[in-house]
Amino acid sequence: MLNYLMTKAPRTENGTLCHNEISFHEGFSPDQIWADSIYMAPPFLAEMGKVEEAYKQIKGMYNYLLDEKTGVLKHIYDAGTNRFVRDKLWATGNGWALMGMVAVTDIAAEKGFAQIADELICLSKNLLDKLLLSRGYWGRH
């Protein structure tokens, strides 16, 4: 799995990992970033000793998914078409993202990457604060 993620997995032009190798949505490319991806690949990368790569992936995914209006993450962005596949604020997906960020924070601190851990703490706190402030934007989905 580590070899796949580091050498073979599809990535955007800036090196951010894509969620799948295919698109499940007509009219979109396979170059998609999903909020729940932050929970999946970065913690594994960090646990395997690739803490800096895990941090790079979190930042890349976060930047693609960030909704400027609310400060929270949208669900699915397609880097191939430069538009959102699912242009929704998804509380559960933000929860997945936070869990991935916290996992990498713990691993980074444990492995001696204090600066990365501190930066992820700030990013996680900011996302959680924005989630609490934006509760009026959430639809039921």
Contact map, one row per residue, 1 for C-alpha under 8 A:
111110000000000000000000000000000000000000000000000000000000000000000000000000000000000000000000000000000000000000000000000000000000000000000
111111000000000000000000000000000000000000001001000000000000000000000000000000000000000000000000000000000000000000000000000000000000000000000
111111110000000000000000000000000000000000000000000000000000000000000000000000000000000000000000000000000000000000000000000000000000000000000
111111111000000000000000000000000000000000000000000000000000000000000000000000000000000000000000000000000000000000000000000000000000000000000
111111111000000010000000000000000000000010000000000000000000000000000000000000000000000000000000000000000000000000000000000000000000000000000
011111111000000000000000000000000000000000000000000000000000000000000000000000000000000000000000000000000000000000000000000000000000000000000
001111111000000000000000000000000000000000000000000000000000000000000000000000000000000000000000000000000000000000000000000000000000000000000
001111111100000000000000000000000000000000000000000000000000000000000000000000000000000000000000000000000000000000000000000000000000000000000
000111111110000011001000000000000000000000000000000000000000000000000000000000000000000000000000000000000000000000000000000000000000000000000
000000011111000011011000000000100000000000000000000000000000000000000000000000000000000000000000000000000000000000000000000000000000000000000
000000001111111111000000000000100000000000000000000000000000000000000000000000000000000000000000000000000000000000000000000000000000000000000
000000000111111111000000000000100000000000000000000000000000000000000000000000110000000000000000000000000000000000000000000000000000000000000
000000000011111100000000000000000000000000000000000000000000000000000000000000000000000000000000000000000000000000000000000000000000000000000
000000000011111100000000000000000000000000000000000000000001000000000000000000000000000000000000000000000000000000000000000000000000000000000
000000000011111110000000000000000000000000000000000000000001000000000000000000000000000000000000000000000000000000000000000000000000000000000
000000000011111111000000000000000000000000000000000000011001100000000000000000000000000000000000000000000000000000000000000000000000000000000
000010001111001111100000000000001000000000000000000000001000100000000000000000000000000000000000000000000000000000000000000000000000000000000
000000001111000111111000000001111100000000000000000000000000000000000000000000000000000000000000000000000000000000000000000000000000000000000
000000000000000011111000000000111100100000000000000000000000000000000000000000000000000000000000000000000000000000000000000000000000000000000
000000000100000001111110000001110000000000000000000000000000000000000000000000000000000000000000000000000000000000000000000000000000000000000
000000001100000001111110000001100000000000000000000000000000000000000000000000000000000000000000000000000000000000000000000000000000000000000
000000000000000000011111000011100000000000000000000000000000000000000000000000000000000000000000000000000000000000000000000000000000000000000
000000000000000000011111110111110000000000000000000000000000000000000000000000000000000000000000000000000000000000000000000000000000000000000
000000000000000000000111110000000000000000000000000000000000000000000000000000000000000000000000000000000000000000000000000000000000000000000
000000000000000000000011111100000000000000000000000000000000000000000000000000000000100000000000000000000000000000000000000000000000000000000
000000000000000000000011111100000000000000000000000000000000000000000000000000000000000000000000000000000000000000000000000000000000000000000
000000000000000000000000111110000000000000000000000000000000000000000000000000000000000000000000000000000000000000000000000000000000000000000
000000000000000000000010111111000000000000000000000000000000000000000000000001011000100000000000000000000000000000000000000000000000000000000
000000000000000000000110001111110000000000000000000000000000000000000000000001111000000000000000000000000000000000000000000000000000000000000
000000000000000001011110000111110000000000000000000000000000000000000000000001010000000000000000000000000000000000000000000000000000000000000
000000000111000001111110000011111000000000000000000000000000000000000000000001110000000000000000000000000000000000000000000000000000000000000
000000000000000001110010000011111100000000000000000000000000000000000000000111110000000000000000000000000000000000000000000000000000000000000
000000000000000011100000000000111110100000000000000000000000100110000000000111100000000000000000000000000000000000000000000000000000000000000
000000000000000001100000000000011111110000000000000000000000100010000000001110000000000000000000000000000000000000000000000000000000000000000
000000000000000000000000000000001111111000000000000000000000110010000000111100000000000000001101100000000000000000000000000000000000000000000
000000000000000000000000000000000111111100000000000000000000000000000000001000000000000000001101100000000000000000000000000000000000000000000
000000000000000000100000000000001111111110000000000000000000100000000000000000000000000000000000100000000000000000000000000000000000000000000
000000000000000000000000000000000111111111000000000000001100100000000000000000000000000000000001110110000000000000000000000000000000000000000
000000000000000000000000000000000011111111100000000000000000000000000000000000000000000000000001111110000000000000000000000000000000000000000
000000000000000000000000000000000001111111110000000000000000000000000000000000000000000000000000000100000000000000000000000000000000000000000
000010000000000000000000000000000000111111111000000001000000000000000000000000000000000000000000000000000000000000000000000000000000000000000
000000000000000000000000000000000000011111111100000011101100000000000000000000000000000000000000000110010000000000000000000000000000000000000
000000000000000000000000000000000000001111111110000001000000000000000000000000000000000000000000000110110010000000000000000000000000000000000
000000000000000000000000000000000000000111111111000000000000000000000000000000000000000000000000000000000000000000000000000000000000000000000
010000000000000000000000000000000000000011111111111011000000000000000000000000000000000000000000000000000000000000000000000000000000000000000
000000000000000000000000000000000000000001111111111111000000000000000000000000000000000000000000000000010011000000000000000000000000000000000
000000000000000000000000000000000000000000111111111000000000000000000000000000000000000000000000000000010010000000000000000000000000000000000
010000000000000000000000000000000000000000011111111000000000000000000000000000000000000000000000000000000000000000000000000000000000000000000
000000000000000000000000000000000000000000001111111000000000000000000000000000000000000000000000000000000000000000000000000000000000000000000
000000000000000000000000000000000000000000001111111111000000000000000000000000000000000000000000000000000000000000000000000000000000000000000
000000000000000000000000000000000000000000001111111111100000000000000000000000000000000000000000000000010011000010000000000000000000000000000
000000000000000000000000000000000000000000000100011111110000000000000000000000000000000000000000000000000000000000010000000000000000000000000
000000000000000000000000000000000000000001001100011111111000000000000000000000000000000000000000000000000000000000000000000000000000000000000
000000000000000000000000000000000000000011101100011111111100000000000000000000000000000000000000000000010000000000000000000000000000000000000
000000000000000000000000000000000000000001000000001111111110000000000000000000000000000000000000000000010000000000010000000000000000000000000
000000000000000100000000000000000000000000000000000111111111000000000000000000000000000000000000000000000000000000000000000000000000000000000
000000000000000110000000000000000000010001000000000011111111100000000000000000000000000000000000000000000000000000000000000000000000000000000
000000000000000000000000000000000000010001000000000001111111110000000000000000000000000000000000000010000000000000000000000000000000000000000
000000000000000000000000000000000000000000000000000000111111111000000000000000000000000000000000000000000000000000000000000000000000000000000
000000000000011100000000000000000000000000000000000000011111111100000000000000000000000000000000000000000000000000000000000000000000000000000
000000000000000110000000000000001110110000000000000000001111111110000000000000000000000000000000000000000000000000000000000000000000000000000
000000000000000000000000000000000010000000000000000000000111111111000000100000000000000000000000000000000000000000000000000000000000000000000
000000000000000000000000000000000000000000000000000000000011111111000000000000000000000000000000000000000000000000000000000000000000000000000
000000000000000000000000000000001000000000000000000000000001111111000000000010000000000000000000000000000000000000000000000000000000000000000
000000000000000000000000000000001110000000000000000000000000111111100000111110000000000000000000000000000000000000000000000000000000000000000
000000000000000000000000000000000000000000000000000000000000011111110011110000000000000000000000000000000000000000000000000000000000000000000
000000000000000000000000000000000000000000000000000000000000000011111111110000000000000000000000000000000000000000000000000000000000000000000
000000000000000000000000000000000000000000000000000000000000000001111111000000000000000000000000000000000000000000000000000000000000000000000
000000000000000000000000000000000000000000000000000000000000000000111110000000000000000000000000000000000000000000000000000000000000000000000
000000000000000000000000000000000000000000000000000000000000000000111111000000000000000000000000000000000000000000000000000000000100010000000
000000000000000000000000000000000000000000000000000000000000000001111111100000000000000000000000000000000000000000000000000000100110000000000
000000000000000000000000000000000000000000000000000000000000000001110111110000000000000010000100000000000000000000000000000000100110010000000
000000000000000000000000000000000010000000000000000000000000010011100011111000000000000011001100000000000000000000000000000000000000000000000
000000000000000000000000000000000010000000000000000000000000000011100001111110000000011111001100000000000000000000000000000000000000000000000
000000000000000000000000000000000111000000000000000000000000000010000000111110000000011111001000000000000000000000000000000000000000000000000
000000000000000000000000000000011110000000000000000000000000000010000000011111000001111000000000000000000000000000000000000000000000000000000
000000000000000000000000000000011100000000000000000000000000000110000000011111100111111000000000000000000000000000000000000000000000000000000
000000000000000000000000000111111000000000000000000000000000000000000000000111111111100000000000000000000000000000000000000000000000000000000
000000000001000000000000000010111000000000000000000000000000000000000000000011111110000000000000000000000000000000000000000000000000000000000
000000000001000000000000000111110000000000000000000000000000000000000000000001111100000000000000000000000000000000000000000000000000000000000
000000000000000000000000000110000000000000000000000000000000000000000000000001111110000000000000000000000000000000000000000000000000000000000
000000000000000000000000000000000000000000000000000000000000000000000000000011111111000000000000000000000000000000000000000000000000000000000
000000000000000000000000000000000000000000000000000000000000000000000000000011101111100000000000000000000000000000000000000000000000000000000
000000000000000000000000000000000000000000000000000000000000000000000000000111000111111000000000000000000000000000000000000000000000000000000
000000000000000000000000100100000000000000000000000000000000000000000000000111000011111000000000000000000000000000000000000000000000000000000
000000000000000000000000000000000000000000000000000000000000000000000000011110000001111100000000000000000000000000000000000000000000000000000
000000000000000000000000000000000000000000000000000000000000000000000000011110000001111110000000000000000000000000000000000000000000000000000
000000000000000000000000000000000000000000000000000000000000000000000000011000000000011111000000000000000000000000000000000000000000000000000
000000000000000000000000000000000000000000000000000000000000000000000001111000000000001111100000000000000000000000000000000000000000000011100
000000000000000000000000000000000000000000000000000000000000000000000000111000000000000111111100000000000000000000000000000000000000000001001
000000000000000000000000000000000000000000000000000000000000000000000000000000000000000011111110000000000000000000000000000000000010000001000
000000000000000000000000000000000000000000000000000000000000000000000000000000000000000001111111000000000000000000000000000000000000000000000
000000000000000000000000000000000011000000000000000000000000000000000000111000000000000001111111100000000000000000000000000000000000000000000
000000000000000000000000000000000011000000000000000000000000000000000001110000000000000001111111110000000000000000000000000000000000000000000
000000000000000000000000000000000000000000000000000000000000000000000000000000000000000000111111111000000000000000000000000000000000000000000
000000000000000000000000000000000011011000000000000000000000000000000000000000000000000000011111111100000000000000000000000000000000000000000
000000000000000000000000000000000011111000000000000000000000000000000000000000000000000000001111111110000000000000000000000000000000000000000
000000000000000000000000000000000000011000000000000000000000000000000000000000000000000000000111111111000000000000000000000100110000000000000
000000000000000000000000000000000000001000000000000000000000000000000000000000000000000000000011111111100000000000000000000000000000000000000
000000000000000000000000000000000000011101100000000000000000000000000000000000000000000000000001111111110000000000000000000000000000000000000
000000000000000000000000000000000000011001100000000000000100000000000000000000000000000000000000111111111000000000000001000100000000000000000
000000000000000000000000000000000000000000000000000000000000000000000000000000000000000000000000011111111100000000000001100100000000000000000
000000000000000000000000000000000000000000100000000000000000000000000000000000000000000000000000001111111110000000000000000000000000000000000
000000000000000000000000000000000000000001100110001001100000000000000000000000000000000000000000000111111111000000001001000000000000000000000
000000000000000000000000000000000000000000000000000000000000000000000000000000000000000000000000000011111111100000011101100000000000000000000
000000000000000000000000000000000000000000000000000000000000000000000000000000000000000000000000000001111111110000001000000000000000000000000
000000000000000000000000000000000000000000100110001000000000000000000000000000000000000000000000000000111111111000000000000000000000000000000
000000000000000000000000000000000000000000000100001000000000000000000000000000000000000000000000000000011111111111011000000000000000000000000
000000000000000000000000000000000000000000000000000000000000000000000000000000000000000000000000000000001111111111011000000000000000000000000
000000000000000000000000000000000000000000000000000000000000000000000000000000000000000000000000000000000111111110000000000000000000000000000
000000000000000000000000000000000000000000000000000000000000000000000000000000000000000000000000000000000011111110000000000000000000000000000
000000000000000000000000000000000000000000000000000000000000000000000000000000000000000000000000000000000001111111000000000000000000000000000
000000000000000000000000000000000000000000000000001000000000000000000000000000000000000000000000000000000001111111111000000000000000000000000
000000000000000000000000000000000000000000000000000000000000000000000000000000000000000000000000000000000001100111111100000000000000000000000
000000000000000000000000000000000000000000000000000000000000000000000000000000000000000000000000000000000000000011111110000000000000000000000
000000000000000000000000000000000000000000000000000100100000000000000000000000000000000000000000000000001001100011111111000000000000000000000
000000000000000000000000000000000000000000000000000000000000000000000000000000000000000000000000000000011101100011111111100000000000000000000
000000000000000000000000000000000000000000000000000000000000000000000000000000000000000000000000000000001000000001111111110000000000000000000
000000000000000000000000000000000000000000000000000000000000000000000000000000000000000000000000000000000000000000111111111000000000000000000
000000000000000000000000000000000000000000000000000000000000000000000000000000000000000000000000000011011000000000011111111100000000000000000
000000000000000000000000000000000000000000000000000000000000000000000000000000000000000000000000000001001000000000001111111110000000000000000
000000000000000000000000000000000000000000000000000000000000000000000000000000000000000000000000000000000000000000000111111111000000000000000
000000000000000000000000000000000000000000000000000000000000000000000000000000000000000000000000000000000000000000000011111111100000000000000
000000000000000000000000000000000000000000000000000000000000000000000000000000000000000000000000010011000000000000000001111111110000000000000
000000000000000000000000000000000000000000000000000000000000000000000000000000000000000000000000000000000000000000000000111111111000000000000
000000000000000000000000000000000000000000000000000000000000000000000000000000000000000000000000000000000000000000000000011111111100000000000
000000000000000000000000000000000000000000000000000000000000000000000011000000000000000000000000010000000000000000000000001111111110000000000
000000000000000000000000000000000000000000000000000000000000000000000000000000000000000000000000010000000000000000000000000111111111000000000
000000000000000000000000000000000000000000000000000000000000000000000000000000000000000000000000000000000000000000000000000011111111100000000
000000000000000000000000000000000000000000000000000000000000000000000111000000000000000000000000000000000000000000000000000001111111110000000
000000000000000000000000000000000000000000000000000000000000000000000011000000000000000000100000000000000000000000000000000000111111111000000
000000000000000000000000000000000000000000000000000000000000000000000000000000000000000000000000000000000000000000000000000000011111111000000
000000000000000000000000000000000000000000000000000000000000000000000000000000000000000000000000000000000000000000000000000000001111111100000
000000000000000000000000000000000000000000000000000000000000000000000101000000000000000000000000000000000000000000000000000000000111111111000
000000000000000000000000000000000000000000000000000000000000000000000000000000000000000000000000000000000000000000000000000000000011111111000
000000000000000000000000000000000000000000000000000000000000000000000000000000000000000000000000000000000000000000000000000000000000111111000
000000000000000000000000000000000000000000000000000000000000000000000000000000000000000010000000000000000000000000000000000000000000011111100
000000000000000000000000000000000000000000000000000000000000000000000000000000000000000011100000000000000000000000000000000000000000011111110
000000000000000000000000000000000000000000000000000000000000000000000000000000000000000010000000000000000000000000000000000000000000000011111
000000000000000000000000000000000000000000000000000000000000000000000000000000000000000000000000000000000000000000000000000000000000000001111
000000000000000000000000000000000000000000000000000000000000000000000000000000000000000001000000000000000000000000000000000000000000000000111
